[in-house]
Amino acid sequence: MIKDDHPVSLLEVRGLIKSFGSARALQGVTLDVRPGEVHCVLGQNGAGKSTLIKTLSGAHQPDEGDILWNGDKVTIDHPIAALELGIATMYQELDVVEGLSIAENIFLGHELDKGGVLQRREANKRTRALMDRLGHPQLSPTREVGTLSPANQQIVSMARALSHDIKLMIMDEPSAVLDTEEVDNLFRVVEELTKEGIAVIYISHRLEEIERIGDRITVLKDGKSVASSIAVSDTPTRELISLMTGRDVENVFPPAPGVPDDAPVVLEVKDLALGSHFSDVSLSIRAGEVVGIAGLVGSGRSEIMETIAGHRKATAGTVSVKGTKLRPGSVRDAVDAEMGLAPEERKSQGLILDEPIYRNATLASFARFARGPLLNEAAERDATAEQMRALELRPAEPNRITRTLSGGNQQKIMLARWLIHGTEVLLLDEPTRGVDVGARVEIYTLIRKLAAAGTAILVVSSEIDEVLGLADRVLVLADGRVLDEKPTSEIDEHGVLDLVMKGSAA
Amino acid sequence: MSEQTTPSPTTTEEPAAPPAATEAGPSAVSRFFSSPAGRSIGLVVALLLLVVIGTVTAGENFASVDNMLVILRLASITGVVAIGVTFVITAGGIDLSVGSVLGLSSVVASLGAIQTAADGFWPLMVFVAIAVGVLAGLTNGFIIAYGKVVAFMATLAMLVAARGLAELISQRQTQIVTNDGFLDFFRGDLLGISWVVWIFIIVTLIGWFLLNRTTFGRRTVAIGGNATAARLAGVNVRRHTVYLYMLAGACAGIAGTMMLSRTTAGTSTHGLLLELDVIAAVVVGGTLLIGGRGTIGGTVLGVLLFSTLTNVFTQNNLSSSVQLVAKGIIIVIAVLLQQRFANREGSQSP
């Protein structure tokens, strides 16, 4: 796909600098995108990827540096200016209006009308064509977007971008909400786009995806491009990681020491069911053991976690911690039994982003620090600072506002909450979503340390290699049923996928 | 919600520690104005401006100790209700029924039978008024927390129903307060300051303490900040919600007694449209309407701002219509300023 005869670049960015107050988000970024290529932008959280995207899509103005479009210098001072050039952006946070239909979403802001009267039939017709092109002909144009899965909402978002005449599509972690099958479809769409000569800037944490579809890579670190337009095929993964993190990462997953046979069973789940979501889920986790649940999005993974934690009320079955049965649907019981849940949607279900770190860290236990009804904030801050040091979360400032932390550090705060509270059972739902490679390794190590201290840990992740690398045993899940349970040493990613495919078909 | 429109408030009490050099925040000036003290400074400046205008236009009539006490007394009833509502709004709720509940509690507490029963012990009237408020709040809270009705609708229903109930009970008659003990107490003062004002001060201090120094307050802020996170961390969100509306009701009940003492009569029209003044004062004071941040000090300043405004206009014999327009303008300016500072702070995350 890459032509080597010095083609004219579609987009060229030179020496881009952007500061917010005294914080320099971009300090010299160079980027060169050719028509019809998939150009990956890699970097840890806080490396400046989002700022770069926002600058290209007209949401931010650069302080210094040039943006060249087809060789001409341009100013992108508004999102509409970007669209007029032919740059469309799919943001990480879904930007669809849930109460509107698919067609209404796609033509939002550039409605098809005649003298102010909407041409609904025409809009629906074009929407159907777009959906065909994106490989989702089953999605009716009149369907309300709020009823779609996140993956399909993303398709709508993509269709909206395509409804404009675009030459460059920026995708910010599009695979974050997708499972394996949907990622395949996404890649198919990306391929279609590039065949038509549309360039794609693809941002992802997942290195294996970049190897699959990327043509060239630009790596950002601390607001600078540390490598520009290097070819994917010539660059080994290890080199990419060391470019991103500035250090070598040997083993991503810490070794699992194994669980002694006489370790007591801490969490015992028997025949748990939740309506149509899942049924007959039984599992037991011993002290010091890490058990993983592998399965596709929609297989009931998160629901199982939430039901165990009492967030949802089980329709059948029991959950016991150290022999004590928990009342179904009682978060209070679960918390009292020292069970902690770090939910999948960290920002919407886990953290109070505008509060200081220490208040999030002690959210489950501040009443215990209190003397009677009186808060003891000094003690809370001390306990938080101690945990922050233990979790290597620097700087250890408990008063900082949680929103200002990177995804990896926010996840550490979730862990700190249950460490301070004390945990027998820790339920981790997608513990590394939105967490960059460097911080992932730290979180994996931390999870292992917790297990070594005797905590029973249940991990759910849509990345099968993560489940397998982290857990001692794995439960394979499809359509709300447990298909198999195996030690992770006896199964690999292919084995899991095979099971899932067969199980779903059965 | 995009990052641009999400306000990033700092903590309600301690100023946030300066950000690390690597993730430096916005300039010192905007950081100051978005800090709790800074936000209040804006209100204090506005208040001082009003005082200057009052002094220039009305001279001695305005700038006297007596008049200051008049302003404080004017602020007291709205203020007490506003303290309770600050808690509800901080937790992400709303209570539209406080004005009606105030009227209802004044009517019940001044019923002939109650006044007779309170002959030997006048505080009984106060207890009755508070009990009425707490019951109304309990009803609100239950419907909201366990019936899962949006707070706006549930308390709107209470606004209508409580007013109606007050009319039924009083048969639309004004009930004169004849209990001498009650009247004598409220006519009295301590250190030259009316008891009505003292009640406002005491409720304010308790409210500040409750919000900033107790587990109750922490739960309130947490629920407003992220109710799901609070619930998953083991906070009993529903029960707490009921407590919050009971608290707002109790404050309305206390204000009902104050109203009884000021007008020496109970009637179903007491507290008409009070909820609007209260919500305006709370929000102008800096409590976020979407919850997650609340400030008692700001609420007090908001209430004082509006009562001083009323006083300045009255002193200058300006019509109350002009005053309403001015009030509207102040509300818009205050909210615009709040958003400006909140945005400036929110845009720092790259």
Interface residues (C-beta under 8 A of the other chain):
Chain A: K18 F20 G21 S22 A23 A25 L26 G46 G48 S50 T51 E93 A309 H311 V331 R332 A334 V335 D336 L341 P343 S348 Q349 G350 L351 I352 L353 D354 E355 P356 R359 N360 L363 A364 F366 A367 A370 P373 L374 L375 P395 E397 N399 R400 I401 R403 T404 R417
Chain B: S2 P7 S8 P9 T10 T11 E14 A16 A17 P19 A20 E23 A24 G25 P26 S27 S30 R213 T214 T215 F216 G217 R218 V221 A222 G225 N226 T228 A229 A230 R231 L232 A233 G234 V235 N236 G292 R293 S347 Q348 S349 P350
